[in-house]
Amino acid sequence: MIETATNRQPIDVLFAISDTGGGHRSAAVAISAALEQLSGGSITWAIEDLLQATNVPGVRSAPGLYDQLSTRWLKLYNFSFQLTNSRSTVGFLSRVVYLIARQNLERLLAERRPRLVVVTHPLVHRLVCAARRRRHNAFRVVTVVTDLVTLHAAWSYPGVDLALTPTDEAYRLMHKRGMKPSQLQRCGFPVHPKFAAENRDALAVRRALGFDPDRFTVLLTAGGVGSGRLGELVQTLEQQMPDKQLLVVTGKNRALYEELRRGPRLPHTHLFGFVNNMEELMAASDVVVTKAGPGTLMEALVMRKPVIVTEAVGIQEHGNIDFVLNYELGFFCPTNERIVAAISNLEDPALYTATVERLKHAVPRDGAMQIARVIHQQLSLQPKTPTRHG
C-alpha cells in the first residue's frame, strides 16, 4: 500500500528515504514486498523522501544534485563526502536542517502516525529521531544500511532503536564508531524477493525472452542513472568478442540509449533503458558487468552470477570492490581490455563453476525477508521512551 502526499493516512511502517541514487528507494521497495509476503498484506506502509519533504533549499534538491555529482562532478562529490565524514559534522548539519524544516517534518509524521519508521538513507534518521523527541512520539526507528563496506559516518547514530547491516564489515565499522552491539544486527542486503524467486535456468529464460539460448551472455549495466563508460564498452565487446550476446541496460540515461540504438549493432546485442525485470535479465546472463554500486552488485550475487566490476562511482563504493575480490566473487577490471580478458577467463568451465560455488555462500538470498522479520518483530514490541543523543 502506498499513497500520494495529498492522501496520507496513518500507517504501520513509514520508509524514510531520499532518492539520491536508486538504491535507497529500491531497498524500501524490496523490504515492503517482503513485508507484504510475510504479513499477508495486513501491514500498511508508505515511502516518503524526507530530504525533499524538508523543503529546505539545496536539501530538497538532493536527488537531482546527486545525479549530477555522481556523473559530472565526481571529484566534488568525493570532496564533500570526506569533508562531512564525521559524526560531529553530520550531527551539526542535521540540527541546522531540522531547525529550518521542523514544521514540515513534524507535520508529515503527525499525518502518517507510523508505529515504526524504517530509514534507508544515512542523512534521514537524525531528522526522524529529532522529531520523535520533540513530539514525544512512541514509534520505533530502525536503520537499514545500504552500503557494504565503505560507510559514511552518518550511518552511525545511537539515537535509533536498531541498525541492520548487510555485511560483517559494515557491522564492525558501525560498532567501532559508537553503536552498541545491542543496537546492531547483521542481516542480508535488501534485494527484492523476486530475484531469489527467479529459479529458471539461463537457457529457459533466454528462450522466454527471445534471446539466443546457446550464446555466452553478458549483462552490461551502469546503475539507475546510467553513469560510466558503458557506450564505449559495448563497442569494444562487439568488436573484440562478436560471438557474445550482450544485454545492455542504460538505466535512466536516455541519451546513451538513443546513441547506442542509432549505431550499427550486432543482431545479438539487445538494448534496454530503465527496466523492471532485471531479475530475468540476470537469470538469462552468464556474467554481470557493472559498476560497484551495492544494489546491482548484490542483486547479481543473490542470483549467483559472477561479477566484473568496472569502477567505483564515489568513495562509498570503493570498499565494494574489495568485497568482490576478497571473497573471490568476480573481477575488478578498470579498463575495457581487462574486461575482455575477464570474460574470456570466465568462459573456462572450471573457473566459472568454482566462482559460482563460492557465490552460493557469499551472501544470503533472502536479505529482504530477514529484514522484514525484524520489522515484524519490532512492531510487536512495546515502544520505549526516546532518549537524547547528540
N, C-alpha and C positions, 0 to 999 in steps of 0.2 A: 504494500500500500504506500503510495506516495502522492502528495497533494501539492497544489500550487501555493505560492506565497500568499495569495489572496483568499485561500480556503484552508487555513491552518486549523487543525483540530488537535486536541490532546492525544498523545501517543505514548506507547510503551518505551520505544527506543528512538532517540534522535542521533543520527550520524552527523557529526560536526566535522566538516571538511573545508578545503579550499581547492578550487580547480587549477592549482599551479602544477601543470603536468597532468597526465591522465590517471596516474597511479592511485591518487588519494580517493577519487570518486570510484574507480574500479574496485578498490578494496572494500569500500562501503557497499557497493552493489553485490560483490561476492559474498560478503558476510550476511547481508539481508536475504540473499537467495538461500543460503544455508539455514538461516534462522527460520525462514518460512517452511522449509522442508522439515526442520526439527519440530516446529510447533504446530504443523498442520495449518499454517496461516492464521493462527489465533493471536499472534503478537503483531501489533501495529508499529509502523516505523516510518520515518521520513529522513530525507537528506537535505541539509542546508549548508550553503557556502558561508561560513561565519566571517571570513575576511571581507567578502563582498557585503555582508549584512551590516558591517560596522559603518559603512558609508563614509569612511574616512578617506579623503583624497590620497591617492598613492596606494593605500592598503586595499581599498575596494577594487583597484585595478590590477591586483596581484596576478590573476590568471593570465591576462594579456601581457603583462610585463615579463612573466616567467617565460612565455613562448618566445619573446624577443631575446631575452637574456640567454636562454639555452640554445639559441640558434645563431644569433648575430653578435651578441655581446658577451661571449662566454667568459672572457677574462674579467669583465666587470662583475659577472655573477660569482666567480670564484673568489674575487676580492671581497665582495660583500659577505660571502659565506665565512671567510676567515675573520673578517672584521667583527662579526657578531657571534662567533663561535665560543661563547662563554655563558654560563647560566646567569651571571650578574647582568650582562649586557641585554640578553633576551628578556630577563625579568624587568629591567628598566623600560625597555621599549614597549613591552606588553602593558605595563602600568600606564604609560602615556596614551597608548591606543585605547585602553579601557576607559580612562577618564574622559576621552573625547566621545567614545562610542557607547558609553554606558547605557543610555536610554534605549538605543536601538537593540543592543544585545539583550537587555533585561526584558524588553517588550517581546522579543522573539521567544525567549524561554518561557515567559508568562503565557503566551498564546499556546505554545506547544505542550507545556506541563509534562515533560518527559519523566518517566520513572528512572531512566538510565540514559546517559549520554556517552556515545562511543566516538572517540576522536581519532581520526586517521591522518592528522596533519600536525606537525610539531609546533606551529605558531598559534594553535587554536586552544589547547587545553588550559592555558593560563587565563585566557579571557573567559572561558566557561566557568572555571573554578572561582574567579573573581566575582562573577555574577551570582554564583551559588552562595558564596559567603555573604555578600551584601544583602541578598534577599532571604537568607536563612532557608534556602531550599534543601530538600532531603534527597534529591536524586543523586545517584552514584555516577562517577566519571571513570571510564575505562579508556586508556590509550592503546591503540593498536599500532605498533611501529611498522612502517612500510619501507624502511631502509634495512639493508642486510648487515653491513659491516661498518661502513664509514658514517657514523651518526653525528648529526649536528647536536650541539649541547642543548638545543631547545627541546629535544625529545625527553630529556631527563627532568622530570618535575615531580617532586614528592607530594604535591597537592592533590594528585589524582588518587583514586582508591586502588587502582590496579593498572599495570602496564604489561602488555603482551608482546613478546619479542619473537621474531621469526627465526633467529639463529642463536647459537651459543655465543658467538662473537658479540652480537648485539646485547645479549643478556649481561655478559661480563662488563661491557663498557658502561651500560646503564648503572650497574651496581657500583662500579668504580667512581661514577660521577654522583653518587649520593643516594641512589634508590635502594631501599631496604629489600632484602630477599622476600619478605612477606608481601611486598608490592609488585614483585616481578614473577612472571610465569612464561615459560618457553612454550610457544605454540607454533604450528606451521604458518607459512605465509598465506594471506587471504587470497588464494586463487579461486576463481568462480568454480562451483561444483561441477559445472558442465564439462570442464576439462578432464576431471577424473572419471566422469561418466562416459566419455567417448572411448569405447573399448574396441572399436573395429580396427582391423589391421590396415596397414598403409595401402595395400593393393585394393581392398574393398572400398576405401574412402576415395581413392583416385578414380576408380570406375564410377562411383556415385557422382563425383563432381565433374566428370567428363575429361579427366586428365589421362595421359598415357600411363597405364598401370605398371609398365615394365621399366621405365626410366628412373635412374637415381635422381631423387627430387630434393631440391634445396629451397627452403623458405627464407626469403630476404625481407627484413623489416627494420625500421629505424625508429620505432616508438610512435606514440599517438600524434606527435607534431611533425613526424617525418624528417627529423634532423639528420645530419651526417651527409656522407658522400654516396648515397645509395645509387644515384643515376650512373655515376662513373663505374661503380662496382658491377652493375647489370651489364654494361657494355663490355667490361673486361671478361666476365664469365661467359658471355655469349661468344666472344672472340676466341678465348683460350679453352673453353670447355663446352663446345657447341652441342655435345651429346646430352648434357644435363638438362633436366626440366626445372625451370625456375618459377617459383611463386613469389611475386614481388608485391609487398604491401607498403604503400606510400603514406598511409595514415591520412591526416588532415592536410597534407602538403599537396594541394590540388595542382599547383603549378608543376611540380615534379611529375605527377601522374600524367598530365597533358603532354609534357615534354617527352616522356617515355612512350606514350601512346602514339605520338606523331612520328617517332623514329622508326626505322626498319627493324622489326623484332623477329626473332626466330619463332616458328609456329608453336614450340613447346615452352615459350615464355608467356606466363599468364600474369596480367596486371590487375591490381586491386587498389582501391582507395582506402577509406576507413571501413573496416569490416566488423561484423558482429558474429562471425563464425570462425574466429581464429583457432578454436579447438579442432575444427575439421581440417583447416589448412595445415596445422601442426601434425595432426594424425596422418595426413597424406604425405608428409615430408620424411626424409631420412635424416636431415640435419637442419638446424636453425641458425641463421646468421643474423646477429642483432647487436645493437649497442648494449652497454652494460646496465641499462635500466632494470630495476628489480622486478617490475611487473611482467614484461615479456620473458625475461630470463627465467623467472620462477615458473611461469606457465609452461615453458619448454621443458624444464626439469621435471615438473609434475607429469608431463606427457612422456617422460623418459626418452627425450630426444637430445643427442649430443649438440652442444652449442659452440659456435665460433663467435667470440666477442670481438667487435671491431674497434671500439673506443669507449671511453668514459666521458659522458657529457656532464661536466660538473664534478666537483670534488667528491660529492656524496656517492658517486658511482665508482670511484677508484677501488674501493675495497671489494666490490662485486667481482672484479677481475681476479683478485687474489682468491676469492671464494671458489671460482671455477677452477683455477689452476691448482690450488691446494688440495682439492678433493678429486682432481683429475676427471672433471666432468666435460671437458672440451678443450678449446684452444683460445689463446689471445692472439689476434692477428691484426696489427695496426696498419698493414699495407695490403693492397689487393693481391700482390704476389704471394704473400703468406696465406691469404685466404684460399687462393687456388691450390696451394700446396697442402693445406689442411683438409680441404675437401677430397683431394686425391688420397691422402692418408686414410681418411675415414671410409674410403671405398674398400680398404683391406678388410675382409670379413672378420679376421681375428681381432684386429684393433677395434672395429666397430662393436663387436659382441662384448669385448671386455669393458668398453666405455659404457654401454647400455647396462651392463651388470652393476657397475658402480652407481649408476643413476638410480637403480632400484632402492638403494639405501641412503641416498644423498638428502632428500627432503621428503617429508610426508605428503601424500597426495590429498589428504583431507584437511588441510590447514584451515580453510574457511569454516568447516564443520567443527573443528576443535574450538575455534574462537566462538562460534555460535553456542556451543555447550557452556562455555564460560559465561557468556552473556545471559543465557537462560538461568544459570545458577545465581548470577549476580542479581537478577530480577527477583529472585526468591528471598534474598537476604533482607534483613531489617536495615533500613537506611541508618547511617551513623551521622553524628553531628560533625559538620565540616570543621576542620582545623585550619589555622592560618599558616601559610608558607610563603617565604619571600621568593 
